[in-house]
């Protein structure tokens, strides 16, 4: 069983617990449920922004604790000030030390799109994402069927949410294309063994249909890589560990973007 298999198995239990604690009706009555979400693509393509989706992540299964000494409000506002186009907030509890409360805290102090970074396996999580103030959901092709991707993307779009589809190879990409997607992210991290290679993004770039914004995720540690990815057609760059491993992630991003 891979780490991804373990996460998905645990996530099913986690979602059932969440459903028992808070009904669909209660989620839809949340004060944040009625807000108009920000558009991921609009912010990624804004020339005044960097294209970087900056991530708040305390821990990962491969690296263990990365940084558990910082506050989500401080880090995300630092990212925003440094020119982030969007913010990625981990909400997985056990494997990434995240929480829905982190996203809600980031929402209170930021006026740019927030991605709920989690392992979405149930429509309940999409309703929940809207209720806690997310603007974007992540759909991971490796753990979903084409039918699920279509259903979840349609639901998210009906709620005004942007949908970022994450793929790891050509097979996942080709079986997962749906018109309700907003952007396609190529994860340079192999979720089976957690090795990384940015070459994955370069290899898949020409296979992503032009109507979708291209996002490269993980393994981006210098600005030269971003410049090369832009030439390959990418407008979005998800970066987390590179900033989070520093004492002040917001300052680390501000220093990083000087090279852009």
Secondary structure as UniProt FT lines:
FT   HELIX           3..21
FT   HELIX           24..28
FT   TURN            31..34
FT   HELIX           40..44
FT   TURN            47..48
FT   STRAND          52..56
FT   STRAND          59..60
FT   TURN            61..63
FT   STRAND          64..65
FT   HELIX           72..81
FT   TURN            82..83
FT   STRAND          86..90
FT   TURN            94..96
FT   HELIX           100..109
FT   STRAND          113..117
FT   HELIX           123..131
FT   TURN            132..133
FT   STRAND          136..140
FT   HELIX           141..143
FT   HELIX           146..158
FT   TURN            159..160
FT   STRAND          162..167
FT   HELIX           170..176
FT   TURN            179..180
FT   STRAND          183..187
FT   TURN            191..193
FT   HELIX           199..204
FT   HELIX           205..207
FT   TURN            210..211
FT   STRAND          213..217
FT   HELIX           223..231
FT   TURN            232..233
FT   STRAND          236..239
FT   HELIX           241..244
FT   HELIX           249..257
FT   TURN            258..259
//
